[in-house]
């Protein structure tokens, strides 16, 4: 068999195997539990792409991430402004200046329109910033600009900026990883400094001593599919639950979301980011539930979306990854004595009647319910209570998968338990057979705004599908199936 043919067959087999493995993992994983954690004690931290994503979540969902954010090698909110060239340039190498004042104005404008939560929420939160002096991937000048950005919203007394350790581009620990100044997989460096502990103690105040022995809590692989529906996220994520929180301590438990960087998801580095970055031993003795969501290898370099590879709304509450991560927080803070209704979760939730821009969600009625709320990716979509047992969600993108859940309301308008998720995919734009096709070089596609380039490769906007090398020689046909949504194909 010719070598090229063998290679093609191997790649095809490997791709099929990966899809089958992901599907099997999702089926084996358990639903993320409703643990009744305190909704006022939710925070987030992340490294690199996870750091940029942590800023996005903190700013856009400031009513959720009330405790604040820890940012390691990240940058200002909406730094890339939807451009991969900005992302790899000013937002990483600081090759040009970052327009901090413009980003502050955008933040205020989006908050006024409701695209993100009110900026007034940020006043009571805390921010921890870390930048290594040997980090040449995200320069300290970028983190300096992040500090300046936050000064418009967060009191100076609530901000810590640690920038005097000779760390490379990595998550820093005091006992695990590579040499401190290196930048290499798995991007966890031993610098003799407990960064996870420093972050958590700034966000939450004085904590009990960490557990340096055998942990008493539980690691659980949970199903991300009900929240994400693709969007560059893996089929499963990881949860660490201290024993006291699993036993139902209700509002005494906190939630901290931990976001890995590029090339650091479970497929890339196994469980090293989940188990070796230092968070779990602090969580174990301080009733902190830790969530480790995962990107998929289908995401560009396994990164979180902080420049718009998957959605033009990537930094807003409506961004697919943003909404999915917020929905996880909503699940963990629901149930278990959280003060809500005792109504059971609606059953039989399903989707039907798909069009290019809408979907009908239906469910079985709940006895005692006076109405229902419908959530898409964790964000409520109905303006007023739904009195029937179906709802038509509109304003969707063509050829896109979404996830919906439903909660019943009692006579006091308090929500009962959240239903299991139902997923559905909208039809293609243009009547289903077409959409508009564009055939051009990959370079031309990027210049026309139909695709973006990253590390020499080209990806279609919206779908994120790989188009091959970024140059004038590779020709690709892209089909537009929705607003700023393109797929590789023909009409």
C-alpha positions, 0 to 999 in steps of 0.5 A, spaced: 500 500 500 502 506 498 505 510 504 500 516 502 494 512 502 496 508 508 497 515 511 490 517 509 486 511 511 490 511 518 487 519 519 480 517 517 480 511 522 483 515 527 478 521 526 472 515 526 475 512 533 476 519 536 469 521 535 466 514 537 471 515 543 468 521 545 461 519 544 462 513 549 465 518 554 459 522 554 455 516 555 459 514 561 459 520 564 454 522 569 450 529 569 453 535 573 450 534 580 445 540 583 449 541 590 446 547 592 452 551 593 452 558 595 451 563 589 454 568 592 461 564 593 462 563 585 469 565 582 473 563 576 481 563 574 485 561 568 491 560 565 493 563 558 487 562 553 483 560 560 486 567 563 482 571 557 476 566 558 476 568 566 476 575 564 470 574 559 466 570 564 468 575 570 466 581 566 460 578 562 457 574 568 459 579 574 452 577 577 455 570 577 462 570 578 461 575 584 467 573 588 472 575 582 477 572 578 484 569 578 488 571 571 495 568 569 498 570 563 491 573 560 489 580 558 484 585 558 476 584 556 475 583 549 482 585 547 482 581 540 476 585 538 474 579 534 481 579 530 486 573 530 491 578 528 489 582 534 489 576 539 496 573 536 499 580 536 497 586 541 494 581 546 500 576 546 506 579 544 504 587 545 507 588 538 502 594 538 498 598 544 492 595 546 486 600 546 484 599 553 480 606 554 476 603 547 475 596 551 473 600 557 468 604 553 465 597 549 464 594 556 460 600 559 456 600 552 455 592 552 453 592 559 448 598 558 445 594 552 444 588 557 449 584 552 453 583 559 451 584 566 452 591 569 459 593 571 457 595 578 457 588 580 465 588 579 465 593 585 465 588 590 469 583 587 476 581 587 482 580 582 488 576 582 493 577 577 500 573 575 505 574 570 512 571 570 518 575 568 520 569 563 513 569 560 515 571 552 508 568 550 503 573 553 508 579 555 508 582 562 506 589 558 499 585 556 498 583 564 500 591 565 494 593 561 489 588 564 491 591 571 489 598 568 483 595 565 480 593 571 482 599 575 476 602 571 471 597 575 475 594 581 477 598 587 485 598 587 484 595 594 481 589 591 486 587 586 493 583 587 498 583 581 504 578 582 509 579 577 516 578 580 517 571 579 521 568 573 516 563 571 515 562 563 508 561 560 505 556 565 501 555 571 506 555 577 506 550 583 511 549 589 512 542 588 510 540 581 512 541 574 518 543 569 523 548 571 520 555 573 523 559 567 521 554 561 515 554 557 513 547 555 508 542 555 504 540 560 505 548 562 506 547 569 512 549 572 515 548 579 517 555 582 517 554 589 510 558 589 503 556 591 499 560 586 493 556 586 493 557 594 495 565 593 489 566 588 484 562 592 486 566 599 485 572 595 478 571 592 476 568 599 480 571 604 483 567 610 483 559 609 484 553 613 491 550 611 491 545 605 491 538 605 498 535 603 495 528 604 490 524 601 484 528 599 478 526 602 473 528 596 471 525 589 473 526 582 468 526 577 467 526 570 461 529 568 457 530 561 459 537 558 454 535 552 448 538 555 451 544 556 455 545 550 453 542 544 460 542 541 462 549 540 469 547 541 468 543 548 469 536 549 464 531 551 466 531 558 469 535 564 472 534 571 469 536 578 472 535 584 467 535 590 470 535 597 466 530 602 462 535 606 459 538 599 457 531 597 454 530 603 449 536 602 452 542 606 448 547 602 450 554 602 456 553 606 460 550 600 463 555 594 464 554 587 471 555 583 471 554 576 478 552 573 480 554 566 486 550 563 490 554 557 491 552 550 494 545 549 492 543 556 486 539 556 485 532 558 487 529 551 493 533 551 496 533 558 491 527 561 489 529 568 495 533 570 492 540 570 486 537 573 490 534 579 497 537 579 496 544 579 495 545 587 487 547 587 484 541 590 488 540 596 485 547 598 478 546 596 479 539 600 479 543 607 475 549 605 469 546 602 470 549 595 467 545 589 472 545 583 470 545 576 475 543 570 471 544 564 475 541 558 475 544 551 476 539 545 481 538 540 477 540 535 478 547 538 483 551 535 490 548 539 485 546 544 484 553 546 478 557 549 474 562 545 477 569 546 478 571 539 472 569 536 473 562 532 467 559 534 462 565 535 462 573 533 458 573 540 464 570 544 465 575 549 458 576 551 453 572 555 450 569 549 457 566 547 456 559 546 462 557 551 460 563 555 453 560 556 455 553 557 460 555 563 455 559 566 450 554 566 455 549 570 455 554 575 447 555 575 447 547 576 452 547 582 448 552 586 441 549 585 438 544 589 440 542 596 437 547 600 438 553 596 431 556 597 428 555 591 421 551 589 420 544 591 417 542 584 420 536 580 424 537 574 420 537 567 420 531 564 420 529 556 424 535 554 425 535 547 426 539 540 422 539 534 420 544 528 427 546 526 428 552 522 434 556 520 433 561 526 428 557 530 427 551 534 420 549 538 422 546 545 416 542 548 416 538 555 411 534 559 407 538 564 409 539 572 403 538 577 403 544 581 407 549 576 404 556 574 409 557 569 416 555 566 422 558 564 426 555 558 434 556 558 438 555 552 446 554 554 444 556 561 441 563 559 434 564 560 430 566 553 423 567 555 421 574 557 415 572 561 413 565 564 411 560 559 404 558 561 404 552 556 408 546 555 412 548 549 416 554 547 419 557 540 426 559 541 428 564 535 434 568 533 438 562 532 444 561 527 443 556 521 446 549 522 448 550 529 447 545 535 444 548 541 442 545 548 435 547 552 433 546 559 426 547 563 424 549 570 417 549 573 415 555 577 411 555 583 406 560 585 411 564 588 415 564 581 420 560 585 424 555 580 424 548 581 429 543 579 432 543 572 430 538 567 435 534 563 438 538 557 435 537 550 439 538 544 437 540 537 440 543 530 437 548 526 437 547 519 441 550 513 440 557 511 437 559 504 432 553 504 436 547 506 440 546 499 444 552 499 446 558 503 451 562 499 458 559 496 464 562 496 470 559 492 477 562 493 484 562 496 485 561 504 488 568 504 482 571 500 477 568 505 481 571 511 481 578 508 474 577 506 472 575 513 470 568 512 475 565 515 481 566 520 488 564 520 492 561 526 499 559 526 499 558 519 493 554 518 486 557 516 479 556 520 472 557 517 468 562 522 463 560 525 464 552 524 471 553 526 473 547 521 480 547 518 481 549 511 488 547 511 494 552 510 494 559 510 496 562 503 494 564 496 495 557 493 490 553 497 483 554 494 477 552 499 469 553 498 466 555 504 458 555 504 455 561 509 449 558 513 448 563 517 450 570 520 458 570 520 457 562 520 461 558 514 462 551 513 467 547 508 462 545 502 458 546 496 452 549 494 
